[in-house]
Amino acid sequence: MELVIALEHRFARTPDGAVWTPTALARASWDRYLGAFGTVHLLARVEDVPQRDPRWARVDGDGVDLLPVPYYVGPREYFLRRGRVRTAVRAALDRHRSAAVILRVAGTIASVAADALRETGSPFAVEVVGDPHDALAPGATSHPLRPFFRWWATRELRRICREASSALYVTTTTLQRRYPTRPGVHSFGVSDVETGRDAFVVEPRPPDAPAGPPFRIVHVGTLAALYKGPDLLIDAVGRAAAAGLDVELTIVGDGQLRPPLEERARRAGIGQRTRFVGHLASPAAVRAELDRAHVFVLPSRQEGMPRAVVEAMARALPCLCSAIGGIPELLPAEAIVDMEIGAFAARILDVARDASLRARMSRENLQRARAFRQEALQPIREAFYRDVIARAQRGARTPVAAG
């Protein structure tokens, strides 16, 4: 059976027809579906570009192709193109009406697809990978309509989950509580993060492992928005430095907010102590930054199950994170920090000064990360896929009306 996956990710297409991604969800990300489905069609925004950035990874090929949706960024551009977007989504679903459908939610494309499928009574499954209630919380964006978008997106995701014929959540309980399915629907809890053998170190960090100077902090996350809290982290590190910590902050990631964040680091007094290394396309390059650090810090405002945290844990790196999304399912209470500058600064100082604490966190993180090996996660996903196929076969779809 074919599978259509509607998702919010943005892809780039070069003149030769190849499709690329500058961040995540490259071709290998879709192998987990191909054991159950013959072909995977990705229903997503695609931007035509004159040439490929060397850092981009290929998306399509070997059973994976794109169903392109007109490209837009942000609410204003979507509003201007919404007619074309809706027409493209409906036409793609009509062409593949014998396929099973999974909506990766939350997201606008998935919501448009849900509207089209709702009209025909067609079954669809969901993969709940994020939470708009957190993503659009105060501080995450400065858009004047943020409160409305937060209310609407949260309400829409609840409705989609209630209408789904099968559901997979990337958390064990967190997203399930906020976005439940209707009674009788099969629900699966399994992370969309998986780690191969090369992602793991062999042993945790010993109690006598050196911790500087400087004490090295690493953060991994997009700089296109403030979802991951780089602004709060910069201010917290500045406060820790003012308290006497010889510290170095490395920020892995890129985006339009990098220049103002660089200026923020200068104002916080850590301009010379902060390394903005940009987007690192190679997993090995990211691991190298994790390995040279003494603690990973993520004061995130929005998460499902954060890949960056799991990857840091697999390197036996102590972590300090906010209590958002699935993070409390990953880390013990001593690693969870209130979303406040002073709280993160104080906890950074605690970890920097306590070698035994770092060693214990290292050991516990490495052990917990082993639960995210592919061989542990894939059987649960395959049970979800079998349920998706069975329900799709019972509910043949009729053509989706254009418009």
C-alpha positions in Angstrom: 0.0 0.0 0.0 1.1 3.6 -0.7 1.4 6.1 2.1 0.8 9.9 2.0 2.4 11.8 4.8 1.3 15.5 5.2 3.9 17.5 7.1 4.9 21.1 7.8 8.6 20.8 6.8 9.9 22.9 4.0 11.9 21.4 1.2 13.9 22.8 -1.8 13.8 21.5 -5.4 16.7 22.1 -7.8 16.2 22.4 -11.6 17.0 18.7 -12.1 13.9 17.8 -10.1 15.9 16.5 -7.0 14.4 17.5 -3.6 16.7 18.6 -0.7 16.4 19.5 3.0 18.6 22.0 4.8 18.0 20.5 8.2 16.2 17.3 9.1 14.0 14.6 7.4 16.5 13.5 4.7 16.0 10.3 2.7 17.0 7.9 5.4 14.4 9.3 7.8 11.7 7.6 5.7 13.1 4.1 5.8 11.1 3.3 8.9 7.9 3.5 6.8 9.1 1.5 3.8 9.1 -1.8 5.5 5.3 -1.5 5.7 4.5 0.7 2.7 5.6 0.3 -0.9 5.9 4.1 -1.6 6.0 7.1 0.6 4.6 10.4 -0.8 5.5 13.5 1.2 2.8 16.2 1.0 4.7 19.4 1.9 5.9 22.8 0.8 8.5 22.8 -1.9 10.5 25.8 -3.0 12.2 25.9 -6.4 15.8 27.0 -6.1 18.5 27.6 -8.7 21.1 25.3 -7.1 21.7 23.1 -4.1 23.5 24.3 -1.0 26.4 21.8 -0.4 25.2 21.3 3.2 21.7 20.1 2.1 20.8 16.4 2.1 18.7 14.6 -0.6 15.2 13.7 0.3 13.6 11.8 -2.6 14.5 8.5 -4.2 14.2 4.8 -3.6 10.5 4.8 -2.8 10.2 8.3 -1.5 8.8 11.2 -3.6 7.2 14.7 -3.0 3.7 15.9 -3.6 4.6 19.6 -3.7 2.5 22.3 -2.1 3.0 26.0 -3.0 5.7 27.5 -0.9 5.0 30.0 1.8 6.6 31.1 5.1 4.5 32.4 7.9 0.8 33.3 8.4 0.8 36.3 6.0 2.2 34.3 3.0 -0.2 31.4 3.8 -3.1 33.8 3.8 -2.1 35.1 0.4 -1.7 31.6 -1.1 -4.2 29.7 0.9 -6.4 29.0 -2.2 -3.6 27.5 -4.1 -2.4 25.5 -1.1 -5.8 24.0 -0.5 -6.2 23.2 -4.2 -2.8 21.4 -4.3 -3.5 19.4 -1.2 -6.9 18.3 -2.4 -5.6 17.4 -5.8 -2.7 15.3 -4.3 -5.1 13.4 -2.1 -7.4 12.8 -5.0 -4.6 11.3 -7.1 -3.6 9.0 -4.3 -7.0 8.2 -2.8 -6.1 4.5 -2.5 -3.2 5.4 -0.2 -3.2 5.4 3.5 -2.7 8.9 5.0 -0.7 10.0 8.1 -0.9 13.6 9.2 2.2 14.8 11.1 0.7 17.3 13.4 0.6 20.1 14.4 0.8 22.0 11.2 -1.1 24.0 8.5 -0.6 21.4 5.7 -1.9 18.6 7.9 -4.9 20.8 9.0 -5.8 21.5 5.3 -5.5 17.8 4.5 -7.7 16.9 7.5 -10.4 19.3 6.2 -10.4 17.6 2.8 -10.5 14.1 4.3 -13.2 15.1 6.7 -15.5 16.1 3.9 -15.4 12.6 2.4 -15.4 10.7 5.7 -12.0 9.3 4.8 -9.8 7.7 7.5 -6.5 9.2 8.5 -3.9 8.5 11.1 -1.9 11.1 13.0 1.7 11.3 14.3 1.7 14.0 17.1 5.2 15.4 17.0 4.7 18.9 18.5 2.5 21.0 20.7 1.2 24.4 19.4 0.1 25.4 23.0 3.8 25.5 23.9 5.2 26.6 20.5 3.0 29.7 20.6 3.4 30.4 24.3 4.5 33.9 25.4 8.1 34.6 24.5 8.2 32.1 21.6 7.1 34.7 19.0 6.4 38.4 18.9 3.6 38.1 16.3 0.7 40.4 17.4 -1.8 37.6 16.7 0.1 35.0 18.8 -2.7 34.5 21.4 -5.3 33.8 18.6 -3.0 31.5 16.7 -2.2 29.6 20.0 -5.9 29.2 20.8 -6.8 28.2 17.2 -3.9 25.7 16.6 -4.4 24.0 20.0 -8.2 23.6 19.3 -7.5 22.4 15.8 -5.0 19.8 16.9 -7.5 18.5 19.5 -10.1 18.1 16.9 -7.8 16.3 14.4 -6.7 13.9 17.1 -10.3 13.1 18.1 -11.1 12.4 14.4 -8.1 10.2 13.7 -8.5 6.5 13.1 -5.1 5.7 14.7 -2.6 7.8 16.5 1.1 7.7 17.3 2.6 10.2 19.9 6.2 10.9 20.3 5.7 11.0 24.1 4.5 8.3 26.5 1.9 10.4 28.3 2.5 14.2 27.8 0.9 14.9 24.4 -1.7 12.1 24.9 -3.1 14.0 27.9 -3.5 17.3 26.0 -4.6 15.9 22.7 -6.5 12.6 23.3 -8.1 10.4 20.7 -11.7 9.3 20.9 -12.5 6.1 22.8 -11.6 2.9 21.0 -8.9 4.4 18.8 -5.6 2.6 19.0 -2.9 4.9 20.4 0.9 4.3 20.4 3.6 6.1 22.3 7.0 6.0 20.7 9.6 8.7 20.0 10.4 9.7 16.4 14.0 10.1 17.6 16.2 7.1 17.1 19.9 6.6 17.5 22.2 4.3 15.7 25.2 2.5 17.2 27.6 5.3 16.1 25.6 7.8 18.1 26.6 6.3 21.5 29.8 6.6 23.5 30.8 3.4 25.3 31.2 4.6 28.8 29.8 7.5 30.9 32.1 10.4 31.9 34.2 9.6 35.0 34.0 11.7 38.2 37.5 13.0 37.6 36.8 14.2 34.0 38.1 17.7 33.6 35.6 20.5 33.3 37.7 23.4 32.1 38.4 26.1 32.4 36.6 27.2 30.4 33.4 25.3 31.4 31.9 24.5 28.0 28.1 24.7 27.5 26.5 23.6 24.2 23.1 24.3 22.8 21.6 22.8 19.6 18.5 24.3 17.9 17.1 26.5 15.2 17.8 30.2 15.2 14.8 30.9 12.9 12.6 31.3 16.0 13.0 31.4 19.7 11.3 28.0 20.3 14.5 26.5 21.7 15.2 29.4 24.1 18.6 30.6 22.9 17.8 34.1 24.2 17.1 32.9 27.7 20.3 30.8 27.6 22.5 33.6 26.5 21.2 35.8 29.4 21.6 32.9 31.9 25.2 32.2 30.7 25.9 35.9 31.0 24.7 35.9 34.6 26.8 32.8 35.4 29.9 34.5 33.9 29.2 37.6 36.0 29.1 35.3 39.1 32.7 34.2 38.3 32.3 31.2 36.0 35.0 30.9 33.3 32.5 29.8 30.6 32.3 29.2 26.9 28.9 28.9 25.1 28.6 27.1 21.8 25.4 27.5 19.8 24.8 25.0 17.0 22.1 26.1 14.5 21.3 29.0 12.2 18.5 31.2 11.1 17.3 34.8 10.7 17.7 35.5 14.5 21.4 34.8 14.6 22.5 38.5 14.2 20.3 39.8 17.1 21.3 36.8 19.2 25.0 37.6 18.6 24.3 41.2 19.7 22.4 39.9 22.7 25.5 37.9 23.7 27.6 41.0 23.4 25.2 42.9 25.6 25.2 40.1 28.1 29.0 40.4 28.4 29.8 37.1 26.7 30.3 38.1 23.1 33.9 36.8 23.2 32.8 33.7 25.1 30.1 32.6 22.6 30.7 30.6 19.5 27.9 30.6 16.8 29.0 27.7 14.7 25.9 27.7 12.4 24.2 24.6 11.0 26.3 21.5 11.0 25.1 19.1 8.3 27.2 16.2 9.4 26.1 14.2 12.5 29.7 13.6 13.3 30.3 17.4 13.4 27.5 17.8 15.9 28.8 14.9 18.0 32.2 16.5 18.1 30.6 19.7 19.6 28.7 17.6 22.2 31.9 15.6 23.1 33.9 18.8 23.8 31.2 20.3 26.0 30.6 19.7 29.7 26.9 20.3 29.8 24.1 20.6 27.2 21.4 23.2 28.0 18.0 23.6 26.3 15.6 26.1 27.8 13.1 25.2 25.2 9.6 26.7 24.9 8.2 24.0 22.6 9.0 20.3 22.2 7.6 16.9 21.3 10.4 14.5 22.1 13.6 16.5 21.5 16.1 14.8 19.2 19.0 17.1 20.4 18.5 16.1 24.0 18.5 12.4 23.2 21.7 12.8 21.1 23.4 14.7 23.9 22.4 11.9 26.3 23.8 9.3 24.0 27.2 11.1 24.3 26.9 10.8 28.1 26.6 14.5 28.4 24.9 16.1 31.4 21.7 18.0 30.4 19.8 20.9 31.8 16.4 21.5 30.2 13.0 23.1 30.7 9.9 21.0 31.6 8.3 21.2 28.2 6.8 18.5 26.1 8.4 15.1 26.5 11.5 16.4 28.3 10.3 15.3 31.8 9.9 11.8 30.4 13.6 11.9 29.5 15.4 13.5 32.4 15.3 13.3 36.2 14.0 16.2 38.3 17.5 17.5 39.1 18.0 18.2 35.3 14.7 20.1 34.9 14.9 23.9 35.4 12.3 26.6 35.7 12.0 28.8 32.6 13.7 31.7 34.2 17.1 33.3 33.7 18.2 33.1 37.3 17.2 29.5 37.7 19.2 28.4 34.6 22.2 30.5 35.7 22.1 29.0 39.2 21.8 25.4 37.9 24.7 25.9 35.4 26.9 27.0 38.4 25.8 24.0 40.4 26.8 21.6 37.6 30.0 23.4 36.9 31.1 23.1 40.6 30.0 19.6 41.3 32.0 16.8 39.6 30.0 14.0 41.3 26.8 15.5 40.0 28.1 15.7 36.5 29.2 12.0 36.7 25.8 10.9 38.0 24.0 12.8 35.3 26.3 11.4 32.6 25.8 7.8 33.7 22.0 8.2 34.0 21.7 9.9 30.6 23.7 7.3 28.7 21.6 4.5 30.2 18.3 6.3 29.4 19.4 7.1 25.8 19.7 3.3 25.1 15.9 3.1 25.0 16.0 5.1 21.8 17.9 2.6 19.7 16.1 1.7 16.5 15.7 -2.0 17.5 13.7 -0.8 20.6 11.5 1.6 18.8 10.8 0.1 15.4 8.5 -2.8 16.6 6.1 -0.3 18.2 6.1 1.8 15.0 5.4 -1.3 12.9 2.4 -2.1 15.0 1.1 1.4 14.4 1.7 1.0 10.6 -0.3 -2.3 10.6 -3.1 -0.5 12.3 -3.0 2.4 9.8 -3.1 -0.1 6.9 -6.0 -2.1 8.3 -8.1 1.0 8.9 -7.3 2.4 5.5 -8.3 -0.8 3.8 -11.6 -0.7 5.6 -12.4 2.9 4.6 -11.9 3.3 0.8 -11.7 7.0 -0.1 -13.9 8.8 -2.6 -12.5 11.6 -4.7 -11.8 14.9 -2.9 -13.7 17.8 -4.4 -11.4 20.6 -5.7 -11.8 24.1 -4.5 
